[in-house]
Amino acid sequence: MLNTDSNSKNINVFMYKFWSDFSESKVAVISLLILIAIVLIAIFAPLISLSDPYDLSKVSIMDSRLPPMAKNFAGDIFILGTDGAGRDMLSAIFYGLRVSLGVGVMSAIFALIIGTIFGISAAFFGGKYETFIMRIVDIQLSFPSILMALIILAAFGKGIEKTIIALVLVQWAYYARTARAAALVERSKEYVEAAQCLALGNKKIMFNHILPNCMPSLIVVGTLQTAHAISLEATLSFLGLGLPITEPSLGLLIGNGFQYMHTGDFWISIFPGVALLITIVSINLVGDQLRDMYNPRLKK
Amino acid sequence: MTAFILRRSSQSIIVLFIMSLLVFSGVNLVGDPVEMLINPEADQAEVERVIKELGLDKPITEQYWYFLMNAFKGDLGTSFIFGEPALKLIVQRMPATIELALFSLFISLIFAIPLGIYAGLKPESKISKTIMAGSILGFSMPTFWVGILFIMFFAVYLGWLPSTGRGEIGSFLGVKSSLFTLDGLSHIFLPALNLALFKLSSVIRLTRAGTREIIHQDYIKFARAKGVAESRVINVHLLKNILIPIVTIIGLEFGSLIAFSTVTETVFAWPGMGKLIIDSIYNLDRPVIVAYLMIIVIFFVFLNLLVDILYTLLDPRVRIQGSN
């Protein structure tokens, strides 16, 4: 009982310290609010959309390529216009955010887990195992992520789970490198030595003792890599190699608008792009602030 | 120095070998090699003939040996679509891609280094904050979307610049390039700027970070205390030291420019090897995909080697470590 009390107090103190550091930058706070709004939109997309853009019975080809703020016969207003199939752009963007965020966050989490396991165990066990893992990481990081993703998707074909696999395979190396660097510092500290003297199992020392102390740097990398994953998925889907047409992410929406580009129907690809940009910028700004907070070299 | 280069080169050859093994197994083990390497419209007799010809009836180790031997001879298969050797197709399109990548590297460096140094020297000024905010934006904007915006604004709305193709190709000292004609320049400008934007931001951030760290070093303080002119402090003492990480990143960024050119080339219909690989993936033109991957792997391994060697030339500390 006493223990849980002091634990929750510790968490409160930690949260307070975290928030006072984080809110030093107004830009970061605003970005965080925007990000929360975007996540809420993505989660509640079916509730707040004008209509389900993928319900064929509700979409009429008569409404295709209407400019922003246009009305159709039924009197519905399309705030951001409609695309080539007559879908409301705003609703399509809400649904697209859902897919883009889902794929980005999911692949970031899987990559984080895999990368962390390899990174921490490499630092912990050292020797040939570490050399082997880090060699793979080095080789992989010397190739640009877009190229790695292209190679993987060219071999596997497109699809939502294949895209996630490709993103995870591309990104685990970043987490592995970060986790190893952080774990190497922790490994030489006294508490690890103490835990080893108590004859605790390797697994327990790695994941209960070392891992929590590596979390700050992993969270920073995780935030920035999520933005990267979203952007990469959009690029791949735009190229027609990522998600299938049945899972329209923001990248696919932009790709759909690309064919109307020369006709001047700018809204079909501009607005999904703006949504994508706002999402990525706000994640990056939050990530930047987190990085500044945990970078000892910038501490005054 | 020689020992370092030799050891580093032998490491590169090992990496090259491993990557060739990966590409080979990617093509031959993950997918069905028959389906991957033979035209889907071929009849049974043709399929059997090609299986024999490719040595697919032989053990896998022997197959890899064939693959390597053929690759050494420059034979990476024949394109289904064009009916020409895959290697030839890629080599034909390579100059267009390299010219695009070099031009955008040039654009990003001449803007990024001065802006980055300025932002690092005066981190609190309004201009620096604007530069940094702009770099975050540039960093976050997906390349393909910026490309679309460029086309919509400069090509469709203003009608100033063409949005597709490579334009007229000029020749200078035996080198053929769009850079030597006005028409070619007008064609390369938008895609190159598009490709440069992402690099511009990362080089600005890197230069600024380097400047901020180095400006507080003792040797800078000493140089100033000694009365060295500020311009010399910046152009010699500071610039030399921030160049070390920048050269590394430029080498690697040049590689990523080549990789990202797949996107830019698709948006601007630039006839380079990036557009070729995307088209080949669409058309399931597998020999071209394999050939592209092999060439890009070789390219990257050599680029990394080059960066490491340049690194030792710039930073004596690495050289001393390397010779031990």
Interface residues (C-beta under 8 A of the other chain):
Chain A: I139 S142 F143 P144 I146 L147 L150 I151 L153 A154 A155 F156 A227 S231 A234 T235 F238 L239 G240 L241 G251 I254 G257 F258 M261 H262 G264 F266 S269 I270 G273 L276 L277 I280 V281 N284 L285 D288 R297
Chain B: V15 I18 M19 G26 V27 V30 G31 I136 L137 F139 S140 M141 P142 T143 F144 W145 I148 L149 I151 M152 V156 Y157 S163 E213 L252 G255 S256 A259 F260 T262 V263 T266 V267 I277 I278 I281 Y282 I289 L293 I296 F300 N304
